[in-house]
Amino acid sequence: MLCDAALAVLVESGMRGLTHRAVDARADVPIGTTSNYYRRRADLLAATAERIYERLQPDPAVLRTLESRPPTRALFVEYMADIVRRVRAAPQLLIALLELRLEATRSTELATMLETTLHEAYRFDVAYHARSGLPGGEREVALLHWAIDGLLLDVVTPSMGASIDADAAVALLVERLVPDEQ
């Protein structure tokens, strides 16, 4: 509940507006509650980053459907399209993550904490990819992370106005970056 309130404050007011008291007010809890759980602002920010990743987790039913199919490049497109759908359904999560990542360029403490979360998420994605038998490997997972991150930035912020829609871009990115066979 506190991390969800912190997310809302972060999206509405940016990093400067994200204070323990602002989170208390947004969560409608007594003043001091957030600081009791998160003594330091950096701890609140790290917990907020973890919450973003929790909320962006795929729907288990969607995963079961995808996992029941043969591991092809076309299936890889579906996995990537699902990520884009989830972010488009909750753009505030990516906006909050971008705020945190930008703040981490100015705070080594936050950078260290955030890197832990980012590295864990990436390692999970690489391991899941390997277990699933999808074409490509760690390099393709990294390339798609970077490419999809750029696409999503354009989706949730003022767009550059490209003539290709996000779904077509996802398919094209996977086609260009992932080999058809292992």
C-alpha positions as CSV (number, residue, x, y, z in Angstrom):
1,M,0.0,0.0,0.0
2,L,2.8,2.5,0.9
3,C,4.8,1.6,-2.2
4,D,1.7,2.0,-4.4
5,A,1.1,5.4,-2.8
6,A,4.8,6.3,-3.4
7,L,4.3,5.3,-7.1
8,A,1.3,7.6,-7.4
9,V,3.2,10.5,-5.8
10,L,6.2,9.9,-8.0
11,V,4.2,10.0,-11.2
12,E,2.1,13.0,-10.1
13,S,4.9,15.1,-8.5
14,G,8.2,13.7,-9.6
15,M,11.2,13.0,-7.4
16,R,11.0,16.4,-5.7
17,G,7.5,15.7,-4.5
18,L,8.2,12.2,-3.2
19,T,8.5,12.7,0.5
20,H,7.6,10.4,3.4
21,R,4.8,12.9,4.3
22,A,3.5,13.0,0.7
23,V,3.3,9.2,0.7
24,D,1.5,9.2,4.1
25,A,-1.0,11.7,2.8
26,R,-1.6,9.7,-0.5
27,A,-1.9,6.4,1.4
28,D,-4.3,8.1,3.9
29,V,-2.2,6.9,6.9
30,P,-1.0,8.7,10.0
31,I,1.9,11.0,9.5
32,G,5.1,9.1,10.2
33,T,3.9,5.7,9.0
34,T,6.0,5.7,5.9
35,S,9.1,6.7,7.8
36,N,8.5,3.9,10.3
37,Y,8.6,1.4,7.5
38,Y,11.3,3.1,5.4
39,R,13.6,5.1,7.6
40,R,15.6,6.5,4.7
41,R,14.3,7.9,1.4
42,A,16.6,5.6,-0.5
43,D,14.9,2.6,1.2
44,L,11.5,3.9,0.1
45,L,12.8,4.4,-3.5
46,A,14.3,0.9,-3.6
47,A,11.1,-0.6,-2.3
48,T,9.1,1.4,-4.9
49,A,11.3,0.1,-7.7
50,E,10.7,-3.5,-6.5
51,R,6.9,-2.8,-6.4
52,I,7.0,-1.6,-10.0
53,Y,8.4,-4.9,-11.1
54,E,5.9,-6.8,-9.0
55,R,3.0,-4.9,-10.7
56,L,4.4,-5.5,-14.1
57,Q,4.5,-9.2,-13.7
58,P,2.7,-11.1,-16.5
59,D,-0.7,-12.6,-15.9
60,P,-0.2,-16.3,-15.0
61,A,-3.0,-17.3,-17.4
62,V,-1.2,-15.5,-20.3
63,L,2.1,-17.2,-19.4
64,R,0.4,-20.7,-19.3
65,T,-1.0,-20.0,-22.8
66,L,2.3,-18.8,-24.2
67,E,4.2,-21.7,-22.5
68,S,2.0,-24.2,-24.1
69,R,3.1,-23.2,-27.6
70,P,6.3,-24.3,-29.4
71,P,9.2,-22.0,-28.8
72,T,9.5,-20.1,-32.1
73,R,10.4,-16.6,-33.1
74,A,6.6,-15.9,-33.5
75,L,6.1,-16.9,-29.9
76,F,8.9,-14.6,-28.9
77,V,7.0,-11.8,-30.6
78,E,4.0,-12.7,-28.4
79,Y,6.0,-12.5,-25.3
80,M,7.4,-9.1,-26.2
81,A,3.9,-7.9,-27.3
82,D,2.6,-8.9,-23.9
83,I,5.2,-6.7,-22.2
84,V,4.2,-3.8,-24.3
85,R,0.5,-4.4,-23.5
86,R,1.2,-4.5,-19.8
87,V,3.1,-1.3,-19.8
88,R,0.5,0.4,-22.0
89,A,-2.2,-0.7,-19.6
90,A,-0.2,0.9,-16.7
91,P,2.0,3.6,-18.1
92,Q,2.5,5.1,-14.7
93,L,4.7,2.2,-13.7
94,L,7.2,2.9,-16.5
95,I,7.1,6.6,-15.8
96,A,7.9,6.0,-12.2
97,L,10.7,3.6,-13.1
98,L,12.2,6.2,-15.5
99,E,12.0,8.8,-12.7
100,L,13.9,6.4,-10.4
101,R,16.5,5.6,-13.0
102,L,17.1,9.2,-13.8
103,E,17.4,10.0,-10.1
104,A,19.9,7.1,-9.8
105,T,22.3,9.1,-12.1
106,R,22.5,11.7,-9.3
107,S,22.5,9.3,-6.3
108,T,25.1,6.6,-6.0
109,E,23.2,5.0,-3.1
110,L,20.0,4.8,-5.2
111,A,22.0,3.6,-8.2
112,T,23.4,0.7,-6.2
113,M,20.0,-0.3,-4.8
114,L,18.3,0.1,-8.2
115,E,21.0,-1.8,-10.0
116,T,20.3,-4.8,-7.8
117,T,16.6,-4.8,-8.8
118,L,17.4,-4.2,-12.5
119,H,20.1,-6.9,-12.5
120,E,17.8,-9.5,-10.8
121,A,15.0,-8.7,-13.3
122,Y,17.3,-9.1,-16.2
123,R,18.9,-12.4,-14.9
124,F,15.4,-13.7,-14.3
125,D,14.5,-12.8,-18.0
126,V,17.6,-14.5,-19.3
127,A,17.0,-17.7,-17.3
128,Y,13.3,-17.8,-18.2
129,H,14.3,-17.4,-21.9
130,A,16.8,-20.2,-21.7
131,R,14.3,-22.5,-19.9
132,S,11.6,-21.7,-22.5
133,G,13.8,-22.8,-25.4
134,L,13.0,-19.7,-27.4
135,P,15.4,-18.8,-30.2
136,G,18.3,-16.6,-29.4
137,G,20.1,-16.2,-26.1
138,E,21.3,-13.7,-23.6
139,R,22.5,-11.3,-26.3
140,E,19.1,-11.2,-28.0
141,V,17.4,-10.7,-24.6
142,A,19.7,-7.7,-23.9
143,L,19.1,-6.3,-27.4
144,L,15.4,-6.6,-27.0
145,H,15.4,-5.0,-23.6
146,W,17.2,-2.0,-25.0
147,A,15.0,-1.8,-28.1
148,I,11.7,-2.4,-26.2
149,D,12.7,0.2,-23.6
150,G,13.1,2.8,-26.3
151,L,9.8,1.8,-27.9
152,L,8.0,2.1,-24.5
153,L,9.6,5.4,-23.8
154,D,8.0,6.7,-27.1
155,V,4.7,5.1,-26.1
156,V,4.4,6.6,-22.6
157,T,5.9,10.0,-23.3
158,P,5.4,12.5,-26.2
159,S,6.0,10.4,-29.3
160,M,8.4,11.0,-32.1
161,G,5.5,10.2,-34.4
162,A,6.8,7.3,-36.3
163,S,4.5,5.8,-38.9
164,I,4.7,2.3,-37.5
165,D,2.5,1.3,-34.6
166,A,3.9,-0.4,-31.4
167,D,2.6,-3.9,-32.2
168,A,4.2,-3.8,-35.7
169,A,7.4,-2.4,-34.2
170,V,7.6,-5.3,-31.7
171,A,7.2,-7.9,-34.5
172,L,9.9,-6.1,-36.6
173,L,12.3,-5.8,-33.7
174,V,12.1,-9.5,-32.9
175,E,12.4,-10.4,-36.6
176,R,15.5,-8.3,-37.0
177,L,17.2,-9.1,-33.7
178,V,16.4,-12.8,-33.0
179,P,17.5,-15.7,-35.2
180,D,14.7,-18.0,-36.4
181,E,16.4,-21.1,-35.0
182,Q,18.7,-21.9,-32.1
